[in-house]
Amino acid sequence: MGATKTINLIYIISFMDLFAVGLTFPLFGNYLRDLGASHTTIGLISSAYSAIQVLSGPLIGSWSDIRDRRTVLKWTLLMCAGCYGLLGTTKSIVFILLLRFLLGVVKHTQSICKAVITDLVSPEEQNDIFGKSASVASLGFIVGPFVGGNLSELNHGFTYVCILTGLLFIINYVCACYLPENTKGSKPQNSTNNAIGWQTITAEFKKSVNEIVSIDWKVHWDTFLLKFLLGLTITVYFSNQAIYLRETFQMSQKHIGYMISLFSTIGMISGLCLKKVDSFLNNVDVYAKMGVWFGVLALCFIAMYLSPNFVVFMFFLAPLSLAATAMRVASMELMFKKTEALHRGSLSGASNSVMSVARFMTPLFTGITSDIFSEKSVMLIAVFPASIGMFVSLYTKRKYDKTVKNK
């Protein structure tokens, strides 16, 4: 199979993957609430999943290096299909936690797809292909919540959604069978590397730690602090979105699905319009940009907390989505502005690790807070990291301006 056909197949797999995830993601928290789980339990399950994803990432990556991408992708897709199928048949929270643990280990479809792209495409073309892949995949998260929300209204709706999710992973398995057996980044199999050894896992872990330790933190502390604060702010909303809409506005699962699809659509449109919006801040320093967008995030969360009705709440989703999209771009701009091209890969990897830490810390913390106070308090929690991010941005801007003036 030619490289172009393989890349097109990767686009399909990426879309189907996020379509499948989008089916269950908006329903999962409310399903657990219906089973009697507390906000803290839901937060613990979400945090455990994110933590396992961080730890299992190097393991799956090493396996795909030792074997070939296709084999690893096929096995992980089959396991995902089985886990999601079983998820819809049980009402045991302990069994659900076990299934989420297994999914956390094997659910790395997007990462493997990116690895296939890097194997087949030259470095100069990779950004373009990654961008197209992300755009196609994001469509899946627009369609998924819409379909899942409608199915969930049926009797045993969550079961039907999980079965459909499992079927989508099986379809992806069939697609993966048509990928080339070996890409240039894959190593041939032999008797000594037929299975992953602990030495490989340890080496990957040490490499990740060394990358983080080798960073000049005196230069980059502000970049990673701002990235971490952004991760906290965004994850607070996304990890509680479905439960918040139901418990605050008594929305049905169908309408929650519509809302999440709408938010994803706004996010995609924001990405397309970002260049035009950014042109208004063309002469503004990147620190000032981040300060502005952090401020917008904080104001949006305050306004959403104070919203007297759903219409007012929905009005602030557009600036929230725009600010979140702009912040992701600005944080990468800041990071690459302060480093040489040689170290950009290491910094990008460390940046992903920082975001992952924020993702697995936040759900448990917000779950405990929701149980102590109320689900509505979640919006106020998001204001704190956003406000700190705004002040850190303004502080570093002032410090940077003084440094430039003294030169």
N, C-alpha and C positions, 0 to 999 in steps of 0.2 A: 504493500500500500504506500502511495506517495505521501510526502510530508503534508501537502495541502489537505488531502482527504483525512489524514490522521488528525490534523488540527481541527477540521470541521467536526470530526467525531468527538473530540475533546470538548468543543462548544456544546454539543448535544448532551454529553455526560454531565457537564457543569450545570447546564440548565435543569436537567432532570433531578440532579442532586439537591439543588436549592428548592425546586418545586416540591420534592418529597419532604424536605425539612420544613418548608413553609406550611405544609398541610397540618403537621402536628404541633409545631412550636407555639402557635397562639392558643391552642387548646389545652396544652399539657398542665399548666399551672392551675387552671380552673377545674380540670379533671381531678387533680390531686385534692383540691379544696372540697370537691363533691364527695371524695372518699374519706373526708374527715381530717386531712393533713393540715397542720398549722402553717402559718407563713414561714416560721423558722424551719420547719421540715422541708418545705418547698425550696427555701433558700439553700439549705444544706445539700439537697439533691442537685441543684443547679451548680453550686460551688464545687461539689465533688466532681461533677462531669467536666467542668472547665479545668480543674486541677489535673485530672487524669489525662485530658487532652494535651496539656503542656508536657507532662511526663512521657506520654506514649508517642508524641510527635517524632523525637529522634529515633525511637525504636522502629516505627513504621518506615521512616526515611532510610534507616540503615538496611532494613529488610529489602526495600525496593532497590537499593544499590547492590546488595549481594545477589538477590535473585534478579528478576526483571520486573519492570513497572506493571506489565500486563498481569502477571501472575498475582502480585500483591494486590492490585486493584480488584481483580476478580474475587479473591478470597475475602477481602474486606467488604465488598459489596454484598456477597452472599451472607456474611455474618450480620450485616446491617439489616438485610431483608428479614432474616430470621428473628432478630431482636425486636424489630418494629412490629412484625406479625404477632409475636408473643405479648408485646406491650398492650395490645388491644384486647387480650383474652383474660387478663388478671385484674383483680381488685386488691391485691396484696401490695402494700406500700414497700415492704421489704423486698419483694420480688421485682418491683418496679425499680428500686434502687440498684439491685443487681444487674438488671437489664441496661440501665443507664451507665453503670460502670463498664459493662462490655462495649456499649456504644462509644463511650469515651475513649476506649482503647483502639477501636477499629475505624471510627468515623473520621477518615482523613482523605476523603475523595478529592477535595479541592487542592490539597497539598500535592497529592500524587499527580493530578492533572497538570499542575504548574511544573512539576519535575519533568513530565513528558515534554512539555513545551520547551523547557530549557535544553533538553536533549536534542530536539529537532530543529530549533530556530537559533539563528545567530544572535549574539548579544545585542546587536544594533536593532534587531527587529522585535526583540522580546517584549519591550514595553508596550508596543502597539498591539501585539497578540494578547498580552495580559489584560490590557484595557478592554479589548473586544470580548475576551472571555468573561471578565467581571461584569460587563454590561449585559451579556446574554444570560449569565447566571442570575443577575439581579431580577430579570424578568420572571424567573421561577419563584422568587419570593413575593412577587406581585400576584401571580396566578394562584400560588399555593394557599395562602390564607383565605382567599375568596372562595375557592372550591372547598377547602376544609371547613370553613364556617358554615356553608350550606349543608354539607353532609352531616355535620355535628347536630343539626336540628332533628335528624331522624332518630327513631328509637335505636338504642345501642350505636349512636352516631360515632362515638370515639373509636369503637371497634372497627367500623367500616373505614374510617379515616386511616387507622393503623394498617389494615389489610391493603388498602390502596397504596399507602406509603411503601409497604413491603413489595408490592407488585412493581412499583416504579424502580426500586433498587434491583429487582430481577431483570427488568428491561435494561437498566444500566449495565448489569452483568453481561447480557447478550451483546450490548454495544462494545463493552470492553474486550469481548472475545475477538473482535475484528481489529483491535489495535495490533501493531507489529509486535512480534514476540520479543525482539530485542531492539532497544534504541541505543544510540551511541553512548549514553551515560550509564547503561546497565552493564554489569559485569557478568561474564558467562558463568554458568553453574559448574561446580565440580564437587568432588567428595569432601573437600575440606571446608567449603563454605555453604553447604546445603542448608544449614540452619544458622540462625543468629546466635552468637555466643555472647556471654556477659562482657567479654573484652571489647566487643564492638560497641555495645551499649555504653560501657564505661568511657570509652574513647570519645563517643559523641557527646556525652554529658560533660566530660572534662573540656572538650573543645568549646562548648557553649559557655561554660564558666570562665574559661580563659579569655574568650571574646569580650565578655562583660568586664572582667578584671582589667584587661588591657586598655579599656577606654580611658581617655584623659578626662576624668570626672570634673577637674577644675574648669575645663573648657565646656563640657557638655552637661553639667548638672542641671542647668535650667531647662535644656531641651527635654531631658527625660522626666524631670519633675512636671513640666507642662503636659507632656504626653500622658503621664500617669494620671494627672488631674482630669484630663480630657476623658481618659478611659473610665474613671470613676463616674464622672458626670453623665456620660452617655449610657453606661451600663445600668445605672440606677433606673433610668427610664425604660430601657428596652427589656430588662429582666422582670419588670413589674407591669408592663403595658397592659396585657390582657386582663390580669386580676384587677388592676386599678380601674379599668373601664367598666368591668362588671360590678365591682363593689361600690364604686362612686356614682356611676350613672345607670346602674341596673341594666346594662346592655346585654342582649342575647349573644350567644357564641357566633351566630351568623353575622350580626352587625359588628362584632369585634373583629371578625375576619375581614369584613369590608374596610374597617378603619385601618387595620394593619396594612392591607393592600394599598389603601390610599396613601398612607405614610411612606411606603416604599416607592410609590409612584412619584410623590413629591420629592423624595430623595434623589431619584433618577433625573427628574427635571432640574432639580437644583444643581446637580453635577453638570448638566448640559449648559446651564445659564451662568455657571460660576465664573467663567472667563469674563463675561460682560459685567457681572457684579464686581469682580476683582479689579476691573479697569477703573472704577471709581476710587479705589484705594491704591492706585498704581504708584503714587509717589510716597506712600506711607510705608514706614519700616515694618518688617515682618513681626517684630515684638508688639508694635502698636496694633497691627492687624489682629494678632492673637488676643490682645487685650480687649479690642472691640468685640470680637466674636464670643469671647468668654462672657463679656458683659451682656450680650444679646441672649446667650444661653441662660444666664442667671435671671434676667428679666422675664424670659419666657416661662421658666419654671415657677417663678413667683406668681405670674399672671394665671398660669394653669391651676395653681393651688387655690387661688382666690376666685376662680371662675364660678359664677353663680349657676351656670347651666352648660350643657354640652356644646352648644353653638359657639359660645365664647371660648371654651376649651379648644375646640377644633380650629378656631381662627389662628391660634398661636402655634399650630403644628407646622405651618409653612416656614416662618422664620426660624423655628427650632431646627427643622430639617436642613435649611440652608446654612445655618451657623455650624451645625455638626459636620456637614460636608466640607465647608470652608476651613474648619479647624483641622481636619485630617490633612488637607492639602498644605495648609500653612505650617503645620508641625513638621511635615516632611521637608518643606522648603527651608525651614530653620535648621534642621539637622544637617542637610546636605550643604547648606551655605557655610557651615563652620568646620567642614572636614574635607580632606582630599579624596579624590575618586577612588584611590586604592583601599580606603577604609570604609567606604559606603556600605558594602555588603555586611560587614560586621556590625555597623551601627544600625542598619535596617533590621538585622536579626535580633539585636539587643532591644530595639524599639518594640518589636513584636512580643518579646518576652515581658517587657514592662506592661504592655496592654493586656497580656494574658494574666498577669498577676492581678491587675485591676478587675478583670472579668471574673476571677474566681473568688476574690475578696468580697465583692459588692453584694451578690445575691444573699449570702448568709447574713450580712450586716443589716441589709434592708428588711429581710424576713424577720429578724429579731425585733427591729424597730417597729415594724407593722403590727406585731403581736402586742408590744408594750403600749403603743399609741394607737395608730390606725393606719389603714392602707393609704389614706390621703396624705399622711406625713411624709411619704416617699418623695413627693415633689419638693418639699422643703429640704430634704437631705441633699438633693441634687444641687441646690443653690450654693451650699457650702464649698464643694470643690471648684465649682464654676467661679465663685467670688474670689477664692484664694488664687485661682489661675489668672484672673484679671489683675490682681494686685502684684503677683509675681511677674507677669508680663510687663506691667508698667515700671516695676522696680528694675528689671533687667534692661529695659529700654533706656532708662535714665543712666544706668551704669555703663551701658554700651555707648551712649552719646558722649559721656565724660571721657571714656577711653579714646574714642575717635578724635575728640577735641584736643586731647593732650598729646596726640601723635604729631 
